[in-house]
């Protein structure tokens, strides 16, 4: 092999080797992270993400920038976790109920009666997530977990748990689906973007979602009745690709850490909590009738049976779900007293 060929081989090998090395941005370089949301403009999650983005930009001196892609621009709602896990997105908002069974310990918090309120639930779940839930989220760092209570908006009035019998209700997740089924309803899977169409065309009799979902997707165009009751919670999580996190300069990683966990849950949870309260009032002004769901005991019985079964299923998979619930109760009590 002549000298020129040898140099060419060495050069190509060097370039290939460089390509395999993960080069972190220089400390003064601007880093742009892609954040994917399936929620649409005006949703409290979009507002909270905007606030976080502004906070990161300010505290980093303009070096850390979130470029936000709302309304499923980067992919449909059920794919959000994998968008972050594979690095297509650096950050994503996920709704656990759209991928039943993928996050079994997280889903235990969906059972009616487990979480006393959305805000307190968000703080408690975010606190214990690193210790108990990280294994369910391979390839990503959990930024926060936010919980919301759900209501049922329907075409005709639902006043008691008995009224759910025979009705097709969009379930907000697999746990709620089991609750509805036990009460005699017909749980139906409907993606967030299809909820308005399903309700307005009578494909379902009711939709289980939070007030932000009712407002964002204009469900009160077709449903004029809301039943409030403990039908369980839904959980969301903001997650970040571990590769994107590891590639950040040390001070930027520290900034992400400082604005994650309970600190992040406070910010996101506060926005969501305030919006839920405000939107309830807005819907009343629009003519929506809101009543408390009367429970004759069947809802409580259904919830207990479902939680017992969920604990057995988790134990069969080698998960200490009871330890998780016990730790969650301690965290819930701590933040309930704080509030």
C-alpha positions as CSV (number, residue, x, y, z in Angstrom):
1,X,0.0,0.0,0.0
2,X,1.5,3.3,-1.0
3,X,1.8,6.3,1.3
4,X,-1.3,8.2,0.0
5,X,-3.5,5.1,0.4
6,X,-2.2,4.6,4.0
7,X,-3.0,8.2,4.8
8,X,-6.5,7.8,3.4
9,X,-7.2,4.7,5.4
10,X,-5.9,6.4,8.6
11,X,-7.9,9.5,7.9
12,X,-11.1,7.5,7.3
13,X,-10.5,5.5,10.5
14,X,-10.0,8.6,12.5
15,X,-13.2,10.2,11.2
16,X,-15.2,7.1,12.0
17,X,-13.7,7.0,15.5
18,X,-14.6,10.6,16.1
19,X,-18.1,9.9,15.0
20,X,-18.5,7.3,17.7
21,X,-17.4,9.7,20.4
22,X,-20.2,11.7,22.2
23,X,-19.0,15.3,22.2
24,X,-20.6,17.5,24.8
25,X,-21.4,21.1,23.8
26,X,-18.9,23.7,24.9
27,X,-19.9,25.4,28.2
28,X,-20.8,28.7,26.4
29,X,-22.7,27.1,23.6
30,X,-26.5,27.4,23.2
31,X,-28.3,24.0,23.5
32,X,-31.7,23.6,22.0
33,X,-33.9,20.8,23.3
34,X,-37.0,19.5,21.5
35,X,-40.0,19.2,23.8
36,X,-43.0,17.2,22.4
37,X,-46.5,17.7,23.7
38,X,-49.7,16.0,22.5
39,X,-51.8,18.7,24.3
40,X,-52.9,21.7,22.3
41,X,-52.4,25.5,22.8
42,X,-54.1,26.8,25.9
43,X,-53.9,23.6,27.8
44,X,-52.4,24.0,31.3
45,X,-49.6,21.6,30.4
46,X,-48.6,23.8,27.5
47,X,-48.6,26.8,29.8
48,X,-46.5,25.0,32.4
49,X,-44.0,23.9,29.8
50,X,-43.7,27.5,28.6
51,X,-43.0,28.7,32.1
52,X,-40.4,26.0,32.6
53,X,-38.8,26.9,29.3
54,X,-38.6,30.6,30.3
55,X,-37.1,29.6,33.6
56,X,-34.4,27.4,32.1
57,X,-33.5,30.1,29.5
58,X,-33.3,32.8,32.2
59,X,-31.3,30.8,34.7
60,X,-28.9,29.5,32.1
61,X,-28.2,32.9,30.7
62,X,-29.9,32.0,27.4
63,X,-27.7,28.8,26.9
64,X,-30.5,26.3,27.5
65,X,-33.5,26.7,25.2
66,X,-36.7,24.5,24.9
67,X,-38.2,24.3,21.4
68,X,-41.8,23.2,22.1
69,X,-43.8,21.2,19.6
70,X,-47.5,21.0,20.8
71,X,-50.5,19.2,19.4
72,X,-48.7,15.9,18.6
73,X,-46.6,17.5,15.9
74,X,-43.8,15.1,16.6
75,X,-46.0,12.0,17.0
76,X,-49.4,10.8,18.3
77,X,-50.2,10.8,22.0
78,X,-49.5,7.1,22.7
79,X,-46.0,7.4,21.2
80,X,-44.8,10.2,23.4
81,X,-42.8,8.1,25.7
82,X,-41.0,6.3,22.9
83,X,-40.3,9.6,21.2
84,X,-38.3,10.6,24.3
85,X,-36.8,7.2,25.0
86,X,-35.4,6.9,21.5
87,X,-34.2,10.5,21.3
88,X,-36.5,11.6,18.5
89,X,-37.6,14.2,21.1
90,X,-35.4,15.3,24.0
91,X,-38.4,15.9,26.3
92,X,-41.9,14.6,26.1
93,X,-45.2,14.8,28.0
94,X,-46.8,11.4,28.4
95,X,-50.3,10.2,29.6
96,X,-49.9,6.8,31.2
97,X,-53.5,5.8,30.5
98,X,-52.8,5.6,26.8
99,X,-50.4,2.7,27.2
100,X,-52.2,0.4,29.6
101,X,-49.9,-2.0,31.5
102,X,-46.6,-0.3,30.6
103,X,-46.3,1.5,33.9
104,X,-48.0,-0.9,36.4
105,X,-46.7,0.8,39.6
106,X,-47.6,4.3,38.4
107,X,-51.1,3.0,37.5
108,X,-51.8,1.9,41.0
109,X,-52.3,5.6,41.8
110,X,-55.1,5.7,39.3
111,X,-57.4,3.6,41.6
112,X,-60.2,5.7,43.2
113,X,-59.4,6.6,46.7
114,X,-55.6,6.4,46.4
115,X,-54.9,10.0,45.8
116,X,-56.7,12.7,47.9
117,X,-56.2,15.6,45.5
118,X,-54.4,16.4,42.2
119,X,-51.8,18.9,43.6
120,X,-50.9,16.8,46.7
121,X,-50.8,13.7,44.5
122,X,-48.4,15.4,42.0
123,X,-45.9,16.3,44.8
124,X,-46.0,12.9,46.5
125,X,-45.7,10.9,43.2
126,X,-42.8,13.1,42.0
127,X,-41.0,12.7,45.3
128,X,-41.0,9.0,45.4
129,X,-40.6,8.5,41.6
130,X,-36.7,8.2,41.6
131,X,-36.8,5.5,44.3
132,X,-39.8,3.4,43.2
133,X,-40.7,4.2,39.5
134,X,-37.5,4.8,37.6
135,X,-37.4,1.1,36.5
136,X,-40.6,1.7,34.6
137,X,-39.0,4.5,32.6
138,X,-36.0,3.0,30.8
139,X,-34.0,5.5,28.7
140,X,-35.4,8.6,30.3
141,X,-35.1,10.8,33.3
142,X,-38.4,11.6,35.1
143,X,-38.8,15.4,35.3
144,X,-42.1,15.2,37.2
145,X,-45.4,13.2,37.6
146,X,-48.6,15.2,37.6
147,X,-51.9,13.8,38.7
148,X,-55.4,15.0,37.9
149,X,-58.8,13.9,39.1
150,X,-61.3,13.1,36.3
151,X,-64.9,13.9,35.8
152,X,-67.5,12.5,33.4
153,X,-69.0,14.8,30.9
154,X,-72.1,13.3,29.2
155,X,-74.9,13.8,26.8
156,X,-77.5,13.0,29.4
157,X,-77.4,13.5,33.2
158,X,-75.6,10.9,35.3
159,X,-76.4,11.4,39.0
160,X,-75.3,8.1,40.6
161,X,-73.0,5.2,40.0
162,X,-76.1,3.2,39.1
163,X,-76.7,5.5,36.2
164,X,-73.5,4.4,34.5
165,X,-74.9,0.9,33.8
166,X,-75.1,0.2,30.1
167,X,-73.5,3.5,29.1
168,X,-70.5,3.7,26.8
169,X,-67.9,5.8,28.6
170,X,-64.5,6.8,27.4
171,X,-62.1,5.5,30.1
172,X,-59.1,7.5,31.0
173,X,-57.0,4.4,31.4
174,X,-57.0,0.7,32.1
175,X,-57.7,1.1,35.8
176,X,-60.7,3.3,35.3
177,X,-61.8,1.0,32.5
178,X,-62.0,-1.8,35.2
179,X,-63.9,0.4,37.5
180,X,-66.4,1.3,34.9
181,X,-66.8,-2.3,33.8
182,X,-67.5,-3.3,37.4
183,X,-70.2,-0.7,37.6
184,X,-71.9,-2.1,34.5
185,X,-70.7,0.6,32.1
186,X,-69.0,-0.1,28.7
187,X,-65.5,1.4,28.8
188,X,-64.3,2.6,25.5
189,X,-60.8,3.7,24.4
190,X,-60.9,7.1,22.7
191,X,-57.7,9.1,22.0
192,X,-57.7,12.7,23.2
193,X,-57.9,14.2,19.8
194,X,-61.0,12.1,18.9
195,X,-63.0,12.8,22.1
196,X,-65.1,15.6,20.6
197,X,-66.0,13.6,17.5
198,X,-66.9,10.5,19.6
199,X,-69.2,12.5,22.0
200,X,-70.8,14.7,19.4
201,X,-71.6,11.7,17.1
202,X,-73.0,9.6,20.0
203,X,-70.3,7.0,19.6
204,X,-69.9,7.3,23.4
205,X,-72.4,8.5,26.0
206,X,-69.8,10.2,28.1
207,X,-66.1,11.1,28.4
208,X,-64.0,10.7,31.5
209,X,-61.3,13.5,31.5
210,X,-60.2,16.5,33.6
211,X,-61.8,19.9,33.2
212,X,-58.8,21.0,31.1
213,X,-59.6,18.2,28.7
214,X,-63.3,19.3,28.5
215,X,-62.2,22.8,27.7
216,X,-59.3,22.1,25.4
217,X,-61.3,19.7,23.2
218,X,-64.6,21.7,23.5
219,X,-66.5,18.7,24.8
220,X,-69.3,20.9,26.2
221,X,-70.4,21.4,22.6
222,X,-72.1,18.0,22.9
223,X,-72.1,17.2,26.6
224,X,-74.0,19.5,28.9
225,X,-73.8,17.4,32.1
226,X,-70.8,16.7,34.3
227,X,-70.7,14.2,37.2
228,X,-68.0,14.9,39.8
229,X,-66.9,11.9,41.9
230,X,-63.8,9.9,42.7
231,X,-63.6,7.8,39.6
232,X,-59.8,7.7,40.1
233,X,-57.0,9.8,38.8
234,X,-55.0,10.1,35.6
235,X,-51.3,10.6,35.7
236,X,-49.0,12.5,33.3
237,X,-45.2,12.6,33.3
238,X,-42.6,14.9,31.7
239,X,-39.6,12.8,30.8
240,X,-36.2,13.6,29.3
241,X,-34.0,11.4,27.1
242,X,-31.0,10.3,29.3
243,X,-28.6,10.8,26.4
244,X,-29.7,14.4,25.9
245,X,-29.4,14.9,29.7
246,X,-25.9,13.4,29.9
247,X,-24.7,15.5,26.9
248,X,-25.4,18.7,28.7
249,X,-22.6,20.7,30.4
250,X,-22.5,20.0,34.2
251,X,-24.1,23.3,35.2
252,X,-27.0,22.8,32.8
253,X,-27.5,19.2,34.1
254,X,-27.6,20.8,37.6
255,X,-30.2,23.3,36.4
256,X,-32.4,20.4,35.1
257,X,-32.0,18.6,38.4
258,X,-32.9,21.7,40.4
259,X,-36.1,22.2,38.4
260,X,-37.1,18.5,38.4
261,X,-38.9,16.3,40.9
262,X,-41.0,18.1,43.6
263,X,-39.9,21.5,42.3
264,X,-41.2,20.7,38.9
265,X,-44.4,19.2,40.2
266,X,-45.1,22.4,42.2
267,X,-44.9,24.5,39.0
268,X,-46.8,22.1,36.8
269,X,-49.2,21.1,39.5
270,X,-50.0,24.7,40.5
271,X,-50.8,25.7,36.9
272,X,-53.0,22.6,36.4
273,X,-54.7,23.0,39.8
274,X,-55.6,26.7,39.2
275,X,-56.7,26.0,35.7
276,X,-59.0,23.1,36.8
277,X,-60.7,25.4,39.3
278,X,-61.1,28.3,36.8
279,X,-62.3,26.0,34.0
280,X,-65.0,24.5,36.3
281,X,-66.4,28.0,36.7
282,X,-66.1,28.8,33.0
283,X,-68.1,25.6,32.1
284,X,-70.9,26.6,34.6
285,X,-71.1,30.0,32.9
286,X,-71.4,28.2,29.5
287,X,-74.5,26.3,30.8
288,X,-73.0,23.0,31.8
289,X,-74.8,21.4,34.8
290,X,-72.4,19.9,37.4
291,X,-73.4,17.5,40.1
292,X,-71.8,15.2,42.6
293,X,-71.9,11.6,41.7
294,X,-73.9,9.7,44.3
295,X,-72.2,6.4,45.4
296,X,-74.4,3.7,46.9
297,X,-71.3,1.8,47.9
298,X,-70.7,0.1,44.6
299,X,-68.0,2.4,43.5
300,X,-66.1,2.0,46.8
301,X,-66.5,-1.8,46.5
302,X,-65.3,-1.8,42.9
303,X,-62.3,0.3,43.8
304,X,-61.2,-2.0,46.6
305,X,-61.5,-5.1,44.5
306,X,-59.5,-3.6,41.7
307,X,-56.8,-2.4,44.0
308,X,-56.5,-5.8,45.6
309,X,-56.2,-7.4,42.2
310,X,-53.7,-4.9,41.0
311,X,-51.5,-5.6,44.1
312,X,-51.7,-9.4,43.4
313,X,-50.8,-8.8,39.7
314,X,-47.8,-6.7,40.6
315,X,-46.7,-9.2,43.2
316,X,-46.8,-12.0,40.6
317,X,-44.4,-9.9,38.5
318,X,-42.0,-9.5,41.4
319,X,-42.9,-5.9,42.2
320,X,-43.3,-4.8,45.8
321,X,-46.4,-2.7,45.2
322,X,-47.5,-2.6,48.8
323,X,-44.2,-1.0,49.7
324,X,-44.8,1.6,47.0
325,X,-48.3,2.3,48.3
326,X,-47.1,2.6,51.9
327,X,-44.4,5.1,50.9
328,X,-46.9,7.0,48.8
329,X,-49.2,7.4,51.8
330,X,-46.4,8.9,53.9
331,X,-45.6,11.4,51.1
332,X,-49.3,12.2,50.6
333,X,-49.7,12.9,54.4
334,X,-46.6,15.1,54.3
335,X,-47.8,17.3,51.5
336,X,-51.4,17.4,52.6
337,X,-50.2,18.9,55.9
338,X,-48.0,21.4,54.1
339,X,-50.9,22.7,52.0
